[in-house]
Amino acid sequence: MITWIFTDDDDPELNHRTNGHIINTHCPSTHYRQALCCKMSAEFDTFMKSQKSWFCHFDDDNYVNVPALLDLLSKYDHKEDWYLGKPSLKSPIKIPHPDNKSEW
């Protein structure tokens, strides 16, 4: 298993300590929706190019029990779509479409 750290800034020391497993997304460093989507997109694009079986996203304030995670994932077919975890929002995000004039 290889862990990659996605960041929005260069960090030579961390890059050295992780043997080059740092990816700078070049996304804004804010926590606004656009910046967060940019970062998630960079993570998912990297996963899609990797041909790996699983994509896992964790924030920097999460603790991951890797043996338990591997045990859990072994119970699922990686060829099927799965979402394991808790949504970060209580309800779906409503994004108005610019062509829908009734919302103006």
C-alpha positions in Angstrom: 0.0 0.0 0.0 1.3 3.4 -0.9 0.1 6.6 0.7 0.2 9.9 -1.1 -0.3 13.3 0.5 -2.0 16.0 -1.6 -1.3 19.6 -0.7 -1.8 23.1 -2.1 1.8 24.2 -1.5 5.4 22.9 -1.9 7.0 21.4 1.2 10.5 20.2 0.4 11.0 18.8 3.9 7.8 16.8 3.9 8.5 15.7 0.3 11.9 14.4 1.5 10.4 12.6 4.6 7.8 10.9 2.5 10.2 9.8 -0.2 8.5 12.0 -2.8 4.9 11.0 -2.1 3.7 14.6 -2.1 1.4 16.0 -4.9 0.9 19.7 -5.1 -2.6 20.2 -6.5 -1.9 23.9 -7.2 -5.4 24.5 -5.9 -6.4 27.5 -3.7 -5.5 27.0 0.0 -9.0 28.0 1.2 -11.8 25.8 2.4 -14.4 27.2 0.0 -16.3 24.8 -2.1 -14.4 25.5 -5.3 -11.0 25.0 -3.7 -12.1 21.8 -2.0 -13.6 20.5 -5.3 -10.3 21.3 -7.0 -8.3 19.3 -4.4 -10.7 16.3 -4.6 -10.6 16.4 -8.4 -6.7 16.2 -8.3 -6.9 13.3 -5.9 -9.5 11.4 -8.0 -7.7 12.1 -11.3 -4.5 10.7 -9.8 -6.4 7.6 -8.6 -7.9 7.1 -12.0 -4.5 7.2 -13.7 -3.1 4.7 -11.1 -5.2 1.7 -12.0 -5.4 0.9 -8.3 -8.4 -1.0 -6.9 -9.4 1.5 -4.1 -9.6 5.2 -3.6 -9.6 6.4 0.0 -9.8 10.1 1.1 -8.9 11.2 4.6 -8.5 14.7 6.0 -5.3 15.7 7.8 -7.1 15.5 11.2 -8.2 11.9 10.7 -6.6 8.8 12.2 -6.6 5.7 10.0 -6.3 2.2 11.4 -4.8 0.7 8.2 -5.1 -3.0 9.2 -8.8 -2.5 10.0 -9.3 -0.5 6.8 -7.7 -3.3 4.7 -9.9 -5.9 6.5 -13.0 -3.8 5.8 -12.1 -3.4 2.1 -11.5 -7.1 1.7 -15.2 -7.6 2.3 -16.2 -5.6 -0.8 -15.7 -6.2 -4.5 -13.4 -3.4 -5.8 -15.0 -3.7 -9.3 -18.3 -2.4 -8.0 -19.0 1.2 -6.9 -19.0 1.7 -3.1 -19.2 4.7 -0.8 -18.0 3.8 2.7 -18.1 6.5 5.2 -20.1 9.4 6.4 -21.3 12.3 4.2 -19.8 15.6 5.3 -23.1 17.5 4.7 -26.6 16.8 6.0 -28.3 17.4 2.7 -27.3 17.5 -1.0 -25.9 20.7 -2.4 -28.3 22.6 -4.6 -26.5 24.2 -7.5 -28.6 26.4 -9.8 -28.1 25.8 -13.5 -27.4 29.1 -15.3 -29.9 28.2 -18.1 -32.7 27.8 -15.7 -34.3 31.3 -15.8 -37.1 30.3 -13.4 -34.7 30.6 -10.5 -33.9 34.2 -11.3 
